[in-house]
Amino acid sequence: MNEIVITGSTGVIGRRAVRELVAAGHRVTGVTRSARGRERLEDLGAGAVEADVFDEASLRRAFDGADAVVNLLTHIPRADRMADPSAWAENDRVRTEASAAIARAAQAAGVRRLVQESIAFVYADGGDAWLDEDAPVAGGGVTTTALTAERNARELFDGDTVVLRFGLFMGPDSGSTQGALEAARGGASIAIGPPGAYRPTLWLDDAATAIAAALAVPAGTYNVTDADPPTNAEIDAALAAAVGVDALRLRTPVEGPLARSQRVSSRRLREASGWAPRLRAGTETWERIAA
């Protein structure tokens, strides 16, 4: 049994990670500053500790005695505001300032392992080629600060650092998933890139099992995505079928990380831990979510 402290423990992925880690027999504590957050954590069988995620001293006290710290902090804007760069300001601050404070506090508290959430959209366009963790990254847009968070975790913490580059989260409580369904019901696709571009996606429950697996793998960077990432065309076809329309209208192409073709491989994590996604999130989940 390990002592694990999670920042971002009451979020969409955090709640699932807490549940998974508690079920695996770990002693889990979530960082929260609200009574509602404390109640949620207690309902999941976890403890709660109050800390300011931007304050190193506060975090140092919260991490005291922990074997591992898992940083799942994000502040993703609503689906209808994602195209507005200003809507990402708080997420950027979390990725830069809070990730640095967490890494320094984990180091000061003598924590052995730091798990840092990141995203698979940091890679350069790969066309049809498979992209592993050594593929070139390009950053840009909202992915730039994800790379900053990765760097903070590696450079400001001397223990074992594990970076998890997640695909696009999909689930019934995912804002982007619900936004895609709403658009599809109106006959429109929200895919930013061309139909043939590959898009790394991930079922939220599979993300949680990957976090549990990250406690035992060698330090390093791991992609966490569908085993067979779908193309935008495959995603749109599955979406259209789920909402009962013939086809979705394509968007006008735009530039940016989410428009790149990223056929991301999660083979490294599968071989290191035995982890595997249970669902192909990009195509196999729409009907169950729509229902």
N, C-alpha and C positions, 0 to 999 in steps of 0.2 A: 504493500500500500504506500502510495506517495502522497505528500502534502502538496496540493496544487492550488495556486491562486490565479483567478481569471479576471482580466480587465475586459470590459465589454460583455460581461456575463449575462446580462438581461436582454441582450439584443436577439435578433432572429437566429443567428448562428450560435451565439453564446448560450442561450437556453438549451439548445440541443446538445452542445458540447458538455454542459454541466450534467445533463441527464445521462449522457453516455459514460462520462467519467465516474459518476457516482455508481452507476450500474456495474462498472468494472472494478469497484471496490476501493477507489481512491477517496481520500478525504479532500473535499473541494470547498473552497471559499471564493465567493464572488465579491468583487469590488463594486460598491453601489453607494449612492448618496441619497437615496429616497426610501421612504417607508414601503412604497409599492415594490421597489426592487428587492428589498430585504424579504418581503412576504413571498415574492416569486421564488427566490432562491431557497427559502425554507421549505416551500411546497415541493421543490425538486430534491430535497434531502441534502442541501448544501448549506454551509454557513455564509455569513455576510460580514464584510468589514467596510467601514467608511474611509474613503480616501479621495483626495483631489488628484486626478490623473495627470495634471500639469505640475504638481508639486512633488519634487523628489523626496523630501523628508517625509511627507505624508505617505507616499508609496513605500518608502523604506520600512516604515512601521508595519504597513499592511503585508509586506512580503516576508517579514521576519519568521524564520522557521520553515519556509516553503522549500520543497525540493525542485519545483518547477513553476515558472510563471508563463501563462498563456495570454498573449495580447491579441484580443479580437476586437479592439476598438475601431469603429468606423462611424461616420455620420453622413450616410447617403441621403441626398435630397429626394423628395417625392418624384415620382415618374414624370409628372407634368413640369418639373423644374430642372430636370437633368441637363437640358440643353443650355441652361443659363450658367455661364462660368462662375458668377458670383455665388450661386447656390452651393458651390463646393468649398467655400472658404473654411467652414468649420471642419469639414473632413480633411482638408489640407493641413489645418492646424493640428488635428489629432495625429495625422501621419508624420508630421515633422516634430512638433514640440512634445506631444505626449509620448511618442515612441522613444524619444531620447530620454525623457525623465524616467520612463519605465525601465529602459536598459540600464541606466546608471543606478537606479534604486535596486534592481535585481542584483547587480554587481556588488553594491554595498551591503546587501543583506546576505550575501554568501549563497545565493541560489545557484544550483548546479546546471539548470537547463532553462533556456528562454525560447519559447515558440512564438514566432511573429507571423501574423496573417499578412499576406500580400495577394496580388492578383496576376492572373496569367496573361492579361492584356498588355504587359510590358514588352512583349517580344516584337521584333520587326516583322513586317509582312513576310510570310514564308511560302506563299502560294500553296502548292499541293504537298510540299515537303513536311515531314514530321519535325516538330520542334521540341528538343529536349532542354534540360536546364542549362546546357552550355550554348544554346543558340543565342545569337546577338539580340540584345535588348535595345529598344529605341525610345521608350518613355513617351513623353508628350501628353498634353492634356492632363486628365486626372491620374494618369499612371506615373507621372513624374514624382509625385510625393510618395507613392507606394515604393518606388526605388529608394527614396530617402529613408523611409521606415526600415527597409531591409538593411541599408547601410548602417543605420544607427544600431540595430540589433547586433550586427556583426562586429562593429568597431567599438562600441561602448560597453560591451559585455564580454567578459573573458571566458565564460563557461561554454557549454555546448549550445550553440545557436542552431535552431531549425527554422527555416523560412518555408512557409507553405504558400505557393502561388495558386490560388483557387480560380476555377472557372466562374462563369456567371452563375450566381446562385439562383436556383429555381425551387419554388415551393409555394404552397397556398398563402403564406404570409409574407411573400417577397413582393415588394412594391413594383419592381421591374416586371415580374411575372404577371401580376394583376394588370399592369399597364399594357402589356402585350396582348393579353386576353381582351381587354376593353377595346383596343384598337382593332383586333381581329374581328370582333363582333360587328364592327362598323365596316369591315371589309378591307382594312388597311394593315400593311406590314410595318413594323417598327425597325426592321433590319436596316442598319446604317450602311453596311458594305454591299457589294454585289452578290447576286444569288449563289455564285460558286465559291464564295469565301467561306472558309471553315471558322466555326465559332466554338471556343471552349465553354462548355456548360457543366453544371454540377447540381445534382439533387441535394437539397440542404441536409437531409439525414445522412447522406454519404459524406458530406463535409465533416459532420460530427465524428463519424467513425475514423476519418483520416486524422483528426486532431488527437484522438485517443492513441492511434498508431504512432503519432509523432513523438510520443514520450519515450519510445524504445528504439527508434531508428538512429543510425549514425548522424552526427551533426552535418548540416548541409542544407541545400535548397531542393525542394521537391514540388513538382507540379501536381495538382489535385484536380482532375477533370474527368469527364466521360472517357472511357477507354477508347471509344471511336467517335471523336468529335464530329458533330453534324455540320453540314453546310447551311447557309441561310435559307437556301431553297428547301432543304429537308425540314428545317424548323418551321418554315411558313406552311408547308404542305400539312404537317402534323397539326399546326394551329388551326388551319382552315377546316380540317376534318373535325377537330374538337368542337368548333363553334358552328359547324354546319353551313359553311359557305364554300363555293367552288374553288376560289383562289383569292389571294390577297393582293391588293394594289401595292406596287413597289414604291418606296420613297425615292426622292431625288438624291443621288449619291452625294455624300459629304466626306470630308477628310477627317482623320483622327484615328486613335488607337483601336476603337471599336469597329472601324471600317476595314481593318487589315484582315488578311486571311491568316489564321493562327491555328494550325493543326497540332495542338499541343499534346505531347505524350506524357502520361503519368506512369510510365513503365518503371522508373526508378523507385518510386514509393511502393509499387506493387511488389517489386523484387526484394526490397529491403524489409517489408513488413507483412506481406500477404494481403494488404488492403486491396479491395477492388470495389468499384461502384456497383450498387445493386440495380440501378436503373440507368438507362441512357437518357439523361435528363432532357436533352434538347428535343427528343421525339416521343419518348414513352410516358411523359408525365402530364401532357396537356389535357387529355380527356379526364383523368382523375381530378385534376385541379378545377377544370371547368364544371365538373359535376358537383 
